[in-house]
Structures are given as structure tokens and as C-alpha cells.
Amino acid sequence: MAFIKGVTEEVHRRKLLELQSQVFTSLAGYTTIQDVADMLCNKVEKLVPNSIAALLLVTSHGGISILSAKNLPGSKAKQLAGLVLTPSDMEDLRKHPHHAYAVVWQHKQSHEPSTDLHDCWASAICNGTGELLGIFVLFSCNKDKITDWPQKIVTGCIPSCASIIEHERTRYRISQYNNIDPLTGLLNRSALTTRLKQMAAQTGQAPFAILMLDVDLLQDVNNVMGYNSGDILLQTVARRIASLCRAQHLVARLGSDDFVVVMPGADRTKSCKLAHDLNCIAREPIEVKGRDLVASLSIGISLYPDDGTEIEEILGASEIAMRQAKKQARGGFRFLAKTVTAMYVSALLLGPRSGKPCTKKSFIWCTSLRSAH
């Protein structure tokens, strides 16, 4: 009997190593995290007949969500997703991973629907630093109690489960990094455009205002005090804009000295008030290398859908208005009249056909329009 047991355990050990290799190979390719998690659970269910595997995620606040559990009864899935771990629960799981059994296996109450689940094996999932990532659980559909080897399989799958969850987190961080301006921590142009298109695509989308902000005299600061000083100026202005707008508005840096604030549900009056407040906070002195700098913002405002329904169109309108404000008086703001927009679009489309050479003025406006795309 000891020989048979040894052979069986060796077979399971080899299969677990093969499964781990498959997981790592899939993570290295283009397979989605969901598919890798589903593959892991499916393979484990084949290793342990009449079982249902589930890979659960645990948030830093103790909330539980299901990454994979395709065969789990809906009532049990709902019960697990509703669990919230206390700080003491999470600390206990970090120290004693097998205590996960007590978390996920709660005996059925009289009001709960009947399921074919009769027992389970479970283990907490932690990374190399001891952070709790999730729980891997294998439910048994056998009425009779069997040996403890399924628990060994669950334990053997923990490194693979940790790799899946960590890989997902890494992908998320990379995705976030690709959407963030590295200097200011705000959204970048690509992320802003994506968000705006999502907003415009919503049925019954409420109006919103786009305020394009240009930090006046940034190039002078760069030339006189150095680019590092210019970066400090930009970072300080960005923090002040984000602090004023907080979570109610989208805030992004388009590049160089240009920022954008998107104000949901705004009209001309509300956007004027925001533009005024933005310039007030920008004018507060900023200390850079022992000197007090006073910044100002030239702001152009466009409204959705009044100034267009295409994102590039309304971004272009706000940029033209911003350049008009900058030309007229630094530190001010203005809207762009539709007649002005039509004039420049007409010049852009019809000017070359007339055979007339581009003037310096027309070239500047053409460049302005193209940079909004």
C-alpha cells in the first residue's frame, strides 16, 4: 500500500509540475489572465474527479471577488463574492494559509438553496513578501470523505495561482503607466481621448465643457532658469489644478505646457467660474530655486455638443480659443465663436485650392488644428 501511495503522489507531483509549466508558458504569451485561470481550474478538476475549483481574489481591504469558478453553483458563488475579511482574518490567513477552509466553507443554512457541494480543501495565496493575494479552493461533490491528497494538490497549485494574480497586477500597473503623464501623474493625451470618446458614446450624454490651459511664459522659465525649473513649475501647477478639480473632473496633460480639464454637466456660466478659479490658484507664487514665480494660464473653452460632437473637433475648438486668449491677453479665457471655427476650417480646406501661398497667420492656425488630433 505504501508503494502504491508513493507512486500516486509521484504521478500527481509530475502533473502539478506540468500544470505549473503550462501556466508560466501561457502567462509569457498573449493568453488573457481569465483564460489562464480557467485553464488552471479545469486541469485541477480533472486531477480530482467530482470536484469544482475556484480562484478567488482578495483586495487590500478584504473584499473577495471570483477570478475563475466556471462550474461553481451560482448560490455558492454569490455567497463567496459577498464575503469581507476583517484585518484579523487577513493576518491569520497570511500566517496560516490552510485556515482558508474556515473562510470559504460555511455550512448551509436552512434558507440556502441545496447544492452538491459536501466539503472543500482551501489555501490562502500570498506573494513573496507575505501579502495576501487570494484563496484557491477545491470543492468536493463526493458525499463520502476521501483522503487528504486533494489538499496537497491545492497547496501545490499556490505558486501558479500567485503567478497568475501577480501577472494581472503587473499588467494593470503597466496599463496605468501607459495612460499617465510621467512628469505630473495626470492622464496623458491618449488616455484623455479614450475617456472623452467613451463619454460621447454614452446614450443621453449630458453636456460637458473642455477647458484647454496653457501655462504662460514656461519657455522663458526654461531658457532663463533651466528645464528642471520648468518641470517644477509644471508639477506645481498640475497639483494645484488636480486639487481644485478633485474627482469631479477629468484632468490631463497633453504635453509641453498644455493641460485639459473636462467638466461634466457644465454650461458657459459654470465653465467661466472654473476658468476664473483655475487662474486664481495658478497666480499664487511658486518657489523655484529660491525665487518666487507667478504663473498664469491662458484658457480656451469649448462645449459638448454645442461646439461639435466629434472629440477631435471640440478639442480643436478649445485649442483655437486658448491661442486666441493667449494672443489677446495672457492669463485670460475665452470661448470660440462658431463663425471663427468655420472660418479657420474653411481656410484649411479651401486655401490650398485657391493657389494662394500660405501666410504666416494661416500656417499657425493650420498647425493648431492638426495638433488637436
Buried (B, 14 or more C-beta within 10 A) or exposed (E): EEEEEEEEEEEBEEBBEEBBEBBBEBBEEEEEBEEBBBBBBEBBBEBBEEBBBBBBBBEEEBEBEBBBBBBBBEBBBEBBEEBEBEEEBBEBBBEEBBBBBEBBBEEEEEEEEEBEBEBBBBBBBBEEEEBBBBBBBBBBBBEEEEEEBBBBBBBBBBBBBBBBBBBBBEEEEEEEEEBBBEEBEBBBBEBBBEBBEEBBEEEEBEBBBBBBBBBBBBEEBBEEBEEEBBBBBBBBBBBBBBEBBEEEBBBBBBEEBBBBBBBBEBEEEEBBEBBEEBBEBBEEEBEBEEEEBEBBBBBBBBBBEBBBEEBBBBBBBBBBBBBBBBEEEEBBBBBBEEEBBEEBBEBBEEBEEEEEEEEEEBEEBBEBBEEBE
